[in-house]
Amino acid sequence: MVGIAFTARRARLTLRLGSRFRKMRESIGEMRRRARSRRELLTLADNDWRDIGISRSEALAEARKPFWRA
């Protein structure tokens, strides 16, 4: 009986760790997407910014934000 309780406890721990690693991996992926998008903003021309509906100052402000900020 003790073995079953230990196994169940271990399974719950494994599930929690898996969930935490999955969330961490998703967060890192999101930060990488933000960094890439912000770098790409700097390569656009003024008319491209107008096409997506933002001004030069808005684009530069967004590009200067650190990757960890939404």
C-alpha positions in Angstrom: 0.0 0.0 0.0 2.9 2.4 0.8 4.3 1.8 -2.7 1.0 2.8 -4.4 0.8 6.0 -2.4 4.5 6.8 -3.2 3.9 6.2 -6.9 0.8 8.4 -6.9 2.6 11.2 -5.2 5.5 10.8 -7.7 3.1 10.9 -10.6 1.5 14.2 -9.3 4.9 15.7 -8.9 5.9 14.7 -12.4 2.7 16.2 -13.8 3.3 19.5 -11.9 6.9 19.7 -13.2 5.8 18.9 -16.7 3.2 21.7 -16.5 5.8 24.2 -15.2 8.3 23.3 -17.9 5.6 23.6 -20.6 4.6 27.1 -19.3 8.3 28.1 -19.2 8.9 26.9 -22.7 5.8 28.8 -23.9 7.0 32.0 -22.1 10.4 31.7 -23.7 8.9 31.2 -27.1 6.7 34.3 -26.7 9.7 36.4 -25.6 11.6 35.3 -28.7 8.7 36.2 -30.9 8.5 39.7 -29.3 12.2 40.2 -29.8 12.1 39.2 -33.4 9.0 41.3 -34.2 10.6 44.4 -32.6 13.8 43.9 -34.6 11.7 43.6 -37.7 9.9 46.9 -36.9 13.2 48.7 -37.2 13.7 47.4 -40.8 10.4 48.8 -42.1 10.1 52.0 -44.0 7.7 54.9 -43.1 5.1 53.8 -45.6 5.1 50.3 -44.2 4.4 51.7 -40.7 1.5 53.7 -42.2 0.2 50.5 -43.8 0.0 48.7 -40.4 -1.4 51.8 -38.8 1.4 53.1 -36.5 3.6 56.1 -36.6 7.4 56.2 -36.6 7.5 57.2 -33.0 5.1 54.4 -32.0 7.2 51.9 -33.9 10.4 53.1 -32.3 8.9 53.1 -28.8 7.8 49.5 -29.4 11.1 48.4 -30.8 13.0 49.9 -27.8 10.9 47.9 -25.2 12.7 44.9 -23.7 11.7 41.5 -24.9 10.2 40.5 -21.6 7.6 43.3 -21.6 4.3 42.8 -23.4 
